Amino acid sequence: MQKLNKYLLLINLFFLQSYLIRFNLGPYPSNLQEVLIALNGLTFLATLIKEKRWPNWRKHWILGIFLILSAVSFLSNTIISEIDFIRHLKFLFFAGTLTTIFLETFNQEKEKIAAFEVMGLGAIIFGIFSVTYNLLGFNVAHDLRLLGPLDAAVYLAYYFAPFFIFFTLRRNWLYALILGLLILSTKSMGAIGGSAVVIGFYYARKIDKRILISVATLLAVVIFYNKILPTIQTDYSSLDERGEIWQVSGHLLSDWQTLIFGAGLSQFEASYIEAADTVLGRPPLDYHVIQPHNIFLLFIFHYGILGLIFILYLIYEVLCRPKSVFSWMLIYFFIHGLIDTPYYKNDLLFILMLLMSLAVFPRGKRLA
């Protein structure tokens, strides 16, 4: 049973994007990833029973904090959109389940590294599939950004980038090159810039400073022409939209109750739609804004001031004491998270929770 549990876990890790295969189980809308995680959960429970042991709950303190913050938020807020609330709980449940199985199944560092190699290989295969999917004429963006079957290029870039950093830091240059090219094809400046900053800081002591300055200058020019210049030359750009989002967010947080308790689990979009016209004095560029495009705003709107304290603590711990490759991967989430936070998805929430669990431990201790 232990082997079956491990094999199912590796399948889940390789096929993280299997949630795209959707269907109904009776009246319940589900997907292949949920079914695979449910099966993995059964084999995991059977393994625990056979081995007569309980999970080491100290390994799962991150999940515990997420659950506590969610409970406090639920008790403190009125749910405006029940559908968004239910989706939030689903993401949290399945991501937490898979994270728990991972941490209990892979105890040795080399096992965890091997598991991330499997995940990274899955990202490469999905990237190649995405290129093929778009080249065949499906879901092609008007500006020819690589989307694959996903809804936005930034989602795809966010999925690739942690594994690009993983393979680069471990000097697996072939896999890193493939993922780097895939990220470039998404044209996500957040993923490109965030990855470059993380890798630059990691190798800062080993690379000639002139090379780092040259790369940083080139990156700044690329970001200027792709993000800042369109904002100046047109009435609409992604930065213009973010400016509106942050302006409305500031207005929402001027209410002390929202500042302390948040807006509710995945209730930001509903709150934004209610307030945007009044705050901006006109219709916003887009009403369908599911996340506030900033990691600090995301945690405070979901979980209130406690959520903000939680993410600030994690950032402090990781930046002051990066312990492993997992810490550097998590730093990427914090950097790109300053402008994009699509974390509450079937794949990214699991990766984020897992990296948090592996990178930061109570009192700075590493858990086996």
N, C-alpha and C positions, 0 to 999 in steps of 0.2 A: 504493500500500500504506500510505503514511503517513496518508492521509485515512481509509482504512478502519480503521486502528488507532485513530485519534482518535475516529471515530464509535462504534466498539465500546466504547471507554473511556467515552464520555459515556452510552451506553446502560447500562453497568454502574453508573455513578455515579447515574443517575436511578432505576434499579430495584435499589437496594441490598437491598430486602426480597424479591427474587426467590428467595431461598433457601427461602421458604415453599412454593414449588412443588416438591414432592419426588417422586422416582421412583427406580427401580433401573436401573442400566446393567449388565445381567447380574446377577452376585451383588453388585455394588458399590452401596450406597445413596448416591444423589447428589441434586442439586437443580439448578434452573435457573441459579442464580448461579454454581455451580462450572463448569457448561458454558460460560456466557458468559465467565467469567474465563479458562478454558482456550483458547477461541477467540481472546480478546484477547491471550493469551500467544503464540499462534502468529503473529498479525499483528505483534506487537511484535518477535519474533525475526526475522521476515521483513524488517521495517523496518531493524533493526540491520544485517542482512546486506547489504541493498541500499545502505545509506548507508556501509557499511564502517567501522563504529565500535563501540566497546565502551561499556557503561554507565559513567557517572561514579560510581565506587564511593564517593567521598566523600559523595555525596548519601544514601547508603544505610547510614550508620553505625549508625542506630537499629536497622535490621533485622539488621545484623551483630552488635550487642550481644545482641539477642533470641536469635539463633542460638547464640552462644557461651554465654549463660546457660542455654539449653535443653540444650546438650550437657553442660555441667558438671552440671546437675541430673540428667540421665539417667544419667550415669556414677556419680553419688554416691548414688542412691536405688534402692530396690526398688519396682517397679511393683506396686501392689495391684490397681488396676482397669485392665485393658488397654483396655477400651472408652473410658474417660475419657481415657486417654493418647493413643489414636489420634485421638479427636475434637480434642484439644488440638493435635496436630500438623497436622491438617487445617485448623483455624482459622488457625494460624500460617502455613501454606504459602500458602493462598489470600489472606489479608490481606497477607502480604509480597509476593506476586506483584502484586497490584493496586496496592499502594503504590509498588512499583518502576516499574511501567508509568506511573503518574501522574507521578512525579517526573521520569522521562525524557521524557515526552511534552509536558508543559506546563512550559516553561522560563521564560516571562515571568510577572511578577507578575499582570498583567491576565488572563492565561490561567488562572492558578490561581484567581483571584477568580471568573472566569466559570464555571469548573468547579464551584466551591462553590455558585454560584447554581443550577446544574443540580441538584446534590445537594439543596439546600434546597427547590427546587420539587418534587423527587421526594418529599421528606418531607411536604410539604403535600398532595400528591395522595394519598399513602398514608394520611395522617391523615383526609382526607375519606372515603376508602374505609373506614377503620376505624370512623368514626362510622356510616356507612351499614350496615356489617357488623353492628355491635351493635344498631342500631335495628331491623334485620330479625330480631333475636332470636337471633343466633349468638354463642356464647362470651361471654355477658353475666355480669359479675361480680355477686356477691350484694349488694355495696355500690354498684353502678352506676358503678364506675370504668371509664373508657374502656380497653378491652383491644384491640379489633380482633381480628385472628386470632392475636395473640401470646399467650404464656403468662402474662404478668404486666404490669400497668400500668407498673411501673417501667422495663421494657425499652422500652416505647413512649415514655415520657417522656425516657429517656436518649437516644433517637434524635432526638427533636424538639429538645431543649434547645440543643445546639451551634448548630443552624441558626437558632433563635430569637435567640440571642446574635449570630450573624453578621449577620442582617438588621437587628437593632436597632442595632448599632454602625455599620452602613452606612446607617442611616436609611431603610431600605425598610420603611416603617411598615405597609403593607398586609399584606405577607407576615409581618412580625413579629407583628402582631395576630392573624392566623389561627393561627400556631404557638403564641402565648401562650394563646389560648383552648383549643387542643387539649391543651396541657400542664396547664392548670387542670382540664380534664375527666378527666385521668388521676388527679387527686388525689395526685400524687406530691410530698410535701413536700420531698424531697431535690432534685428537679428545679426546683420553684418557688423554694425558698430559694437553691439554688446559682446559678440564673440571676439572681436578684435581687441577690445579693452581687456577682457579676461585673459586671453592668451598673451597679450602684451605685458600685463602685470606679472603673469607667471614666469615669463622668460626675460623679464626686465634686467635681471642681474647677469644673464648669460649672453645677451645679444648686444652688439655694438649700438650705443645710443643713437648714432647717426642713422642707423637702419630704422630704429623705432620712430624717430622723428619724421623720417621720410614717409613711412607707412601711415603714421598719424596724419600727416599733412594731406596725403592722397585721400585718405578716408574722409577727412573734413571737407575736401573739395567735392567728393562724390555726394556726401550728405547734403551739402549746400545746394548743389544743382538739382538733386532729386527731391528734397523736402522743403528747404527754405525758400529758394527762388520761386517755385510755383505758388507759394503763399503770397509773395510780393506781387507776382505778375497776374494772378487770377483772383476771382472772388471765392473760389472753393479749392481747398486742399485738405489733406488729412490733418495738418497742423491747425488750419482754420476751425475744423470740426472739433479738435481737441480743445482749442481755446474756448469754444462754446461750452463744451462738457465741463471744463474746470471752472468756468464762470458760474454755471448753474450749480455745480457741486458746492462752491463756496457759499452760495445763497442757502442751499439746503442745510449746510452745517452751521449756519448762523442761528438755527434753532437749537437750543440747548439740549432738548431731548434727543434729536438726531445725533448731535455731537457726542453725547454720552452713550446712547444705546444703539446708534446706527439707524438704518432705514428698514432693516429686516433682511432675511436671507434671500438673496437674488431679487430684491425689490427695487434696485436702483433704477432700472428702466422705467418702471411704473411711476416712480417718484420724479424722474426726469421729464417724462411726458406731461405730468401734471404741472410742473413748474416752468418749463422751458420758455413758453410763449411770454409769460409775465416777466420773467427775468431778462430775457433778451429784447423784449419789445417788438418781436417779430417771430415768425416760425423759424425753428432751428434748421440747419442744413440737413439734419436727419433726426427723426423722432426715435428710431429703433436703435437705441444705444444700450446694449446689455451690460456694459462694464464701464467704469469711469476712467479707464486708460491711465491709471496710476496706482501703484501697489499700496501706497499709504491710504489713498481714498478708498480702494477696494476693501481693505480690511476694516476701515472705520465704518463704511456703509453696511458691510455684512455684520460686523460684530461689535461696533461701537468703540469706545475709547480703550476697552480691554483688548480688542483686536489690534489696534494701533500699537499698544504697548508690546503685544506679542511679536509682531513683525519687526519692531524696532530692536527688541531683544535678540531675535534671530540674526538680524543684519549685524548687530554689534559683535555677537559671538563668532560669526563666520568671518567677518572682515578682520577681527583682531587675532583670531587663532584658526586660520585655515588648516585643517588636519590632513586632508586627502584630496584626491581628484574630485570626490563628490562635493567637497566644499566649494571648489572652483566652479563646478557645474551649477551649484545653487547661487553663487554670486552672479552668474549670467541672468538668472531669473530676476534678481534684484535690480540689475542694471537696465535690462530691457523693460522691466516692470515699471520704470519711471514714465513710460509712454504707452505701454500696451500690457493688458492683464487678462488675457483670455484663459484664465486658469480653470474655471469651472466647466471643464469638458471631460469626456470619458478618458482621454489619454493624459492630458497635461496635469490634471489634479493629482493623479496617481504619481506621476514623475515628480511633481513638486513635493508631495507629502513624503515620498520615499527619500528624496534628497535631503529634506529637512531632518528626517529620522537618522540618516547616515552621517550627516555633516555636523550635527549639534547634539550633544548629550548633556544630561544634568551634571552640573559642576564640572563640565569639561571632560568627563570621563568617557572613554571609548568602551562600548559594550560589545561583547563577543556575540 
